[in-house]
Amino acid sequence: MKKLLDDTLINSDVCIRCGHCCKSTSTVQYAHPDAKEWIGVIHGENENPRIRLSWHNAVMTEQQKSDGTVVEQKAIPYHVTHICPKLQIDEEAGTKMCGIYEVRPSVCRNYNCFSTANRSKRRPQNWDSIKKIIKEVHDVDVEWPLPLKKSNWKKSEIKHVQIEDYDIKI
């Protein structure tokens, strides 16, 4: 398999300035008029700096209830980002380092965002930031050689809010 990106460019000097792999972001929607208040409580909005919520425009969608009937409800889509509690961010030094680096889990130890991109043929998340860091650390310009394409996530039977249905405010 031909490499799309040189995964040797992802080394500790790059990783300590990025920290993106220490975050997990999901897109979620809840079809309930009070969802925003409820989600804010269960995800600890304003209480847990390691969890960030980004809300989007509410839209009306059809939702299928457990008994099979379809009802129209307001869906409130949002992104929830979980940041690893072991990630130590030093804004002054410009670093994002693992607080348990020597004993970090193997999934973290073995991760390389360029290797993953090469296997999946999808450019890494946080691409613009990674390109900039690689230029600063290695003085190398990297480009994604494949055309960008839309996600091929399987569609659900329930009519979910599609990304083009709301304005992203991240």
C-alpha positions in Angstrom: 0.0 0.0 0.0 1.4 3.4 -1.0 1.6 5.9 1.8 -0.4 9.0 1.3 1.3 10.8 4.2 4.8 10.3 5.7 3.9 8.9 9.2 7.4 9.4 10.4 6.6 13.2 10.6 4.3 12.4 13.5 6.8 12.3 16.4 6.8 13.5 20.0 7.8 17.1 19.0 4.6 17.2 16.9 2.4 15.4 19.3 3.1 17.5 22.3 1.9 20.6 20.4 -1.3 19.0 19.0 -3.1 16.8 21.5 -6.0 16.3 19.2 -6.0 12.5 19.5 -6.7 13.1 23.3 -10.1 14.4 22.4 -13.2 12.6 21.2 -16.0 14.5 19.4 -19.4 13.1 18.6 -22.4 14.7 16.9 -25.6 14.0 18.8 -29.2 15.1 18.5 -32.1 14.9 20.9 -35.7 15.3 19.9 -37.1 16.8 23.0 -38.0 20.4 23.7 -36.1 20.4 27.0 -33.0 18.5 25.7 -30.6 21.5 26.0 -31.2 21.8 29.7 -31.0 18.1 30.4 -27.9 17.5 28.3 -26.2 20.5 30.0 -26.8 18.7 33.4 -25.7 15.2 32.4 -22.6 16.4 30.5 -21.7 18.8 33.2 -21.7 21.9 31.0 -20.0 24.8 32.8 -18.9 22.3 35.5 -16.5 20.1 33.7 -13.9 21.9 31.6 -13.0 18.5 30.0 -16.4 18.3 28.3 -17.4 20.9 25.8 -20.8 21.2 24.2 -21.4 23.1 20.9 -25.1 23.6 20.2 -26.6 24.1 16.8 -29.9 25.4 15.4 -33.0 23.4 16.5 -35.1 21.9 13.7 -38.3 20.0 13.5 -37.9 16.3 12.5 -40.0 13.2 12.3 -39.1 10.7 15.0 -40.3 7.1 15.3 -41.5 6.1 18.7 -41.1 2.6 20.1 -44.7 1.7 19.2 -43.9 2.6 15.6 -45.9 5.8 15.4 -44.2 8.8 13.9 -44.3 12.2 15.6 -42.9 15.6 14.7 -40.5 16.9 17.4 -37.9 19.5 17.8 -34.4 18.0 17.4 -31.5 19.9 19.1 -28.3 18.8 17.5 -24.9 19.4 19.2 -21.3 18.2 19.3 -19.9 16.9 22.6 -16.2 16.9 22.9 -14.6 14.8 25.7 -11.0 15.7 26.6 -8.9 13.0 28.3 -8.5 13.8 32.0 -4.8 12.9 31.7 -4.1 15.6 29.0 -2.0 18.4 30.5 -2.4 21.6 28.6 0.2 24.4 29.1 -1.0 27.4 27.1 2.2 29.4 27.9 4.5 26.7 26.7 2.2 25.7 23.8 2.2 22.1 24.9 -0.4 19.4 25.3 1.2 16.4 27.0 0.0 13.2 28.5 0.2 13.1 32.3 0.7 9.4 32.3 2.9 9.2 29.2 5.2 6.3 30.5 2.2 4.1 31.4 -0.4 5.4 28.8 -2.7 2.8 27.3 -1.5 0.8 24.3 -4.2 2.5 22.1 -2.5 5.8 22.8 1.0 4.4 22.6 0.4 2.9 19.1 -1.6 5.8 17.6 -0.3 7.8 14.7 -2.8 10.1 13.0 -0.9 9.9 9.6 -0.8 6.0 9.8 -4.5 6.0 10.5 -5.1 8.5 7.6 -3.1 6.2 5.2 -5.1 3.2 6.2 -8.5 4.8 6.1 -7.8 7.1 3.1 -9.3 10.0 5.1 -7.2 13.0 6.2 -6.8 13.4 9.9 -9.1 15.6 11.9 -7.6 18.9 12.9 -5.7 18.8 9.6 -5.0 22.5 9.2 -3.4 22.6 12.7 -1.4 19.5 12.1 0.0 20.9 8.8 1.0 24.1 10.6 2.8 22.2 13.4 4.6 19.9 10.9 5.8 23.0 9.0 7.1 24.6 12.3 8.7 21.4 13.6 10.1 19.8 10.4 10.0 22.7 7.9 8.0 20.4 5.6 4.8 21.3 3.7 2.3 18.4 3.7 -0.7 18.1 1.5 -3.6 15.7 1.4 -3.3 14.0 -2.0 -6.9 12.6 -2.3 -10.1 14.5 -3.2 -12.2 15.3 -0.2 -15.5 13.4 0.0 -18.6 13.4 2.2 -19.0 10.9 5.0 -20.4 7.6 4.0 -22.1 6.9 7.4 -25.0 4.5 7.2 -28.4 6.3 7.2 -30.8 5.4 10.0 -34.5 4.6 9.6 -35.1 7.6 11.9 -34.9 11.0 10.1 -31.9 12.5 11.8 -30.8 16.1 11.3 -28.3 16.2 8.5 -25.3 18.6 8.8 -26.6 20.8 6.0 -29.9 21.3 8.0 -28.2 23.5 10.6 -25.5 26.1 11.0 -22.4 24.9 12.6 -21.1 27.2 15.3 -17.9 25.6 16.5 
